[in-house]
């Protein structure tokens, strides 16, 4: 595993950032960010954290507030504590009960109509 995959940057709860964030490792947002985030690792908006902008990463975990679009190569997980408004694009998206969302969802999935047709 390359070094950048192991690195985790944390923006603590008292941190406020305005501007774009780019990086090769993972990022955990506990504070507030106004601007786009693009990381080549996992990204997390922790409960109590907020992002006003678009976010892109390998996988995304949203427990705080997101006002913007999210795109992941892998999965996006929206936790019960999350508030999300925007578009979610990923190979897999999960939304826990209790999450407050107003989203447009774009994902690829397969439907198995074979089992339903066999029951008729």
Secondary structure, DSSP 4 states (H G I P E B T S, - for coil): --HHHH-EEEE-TT-EEES-EEESSEEEE-SEEES-EEESS-EEE-TT-EEES-EEESSEEE-SEEES-EEESSEEEE-TT-EEEEEEEESEEEE-TT-EEEEEEEE-----HHHHHHH-
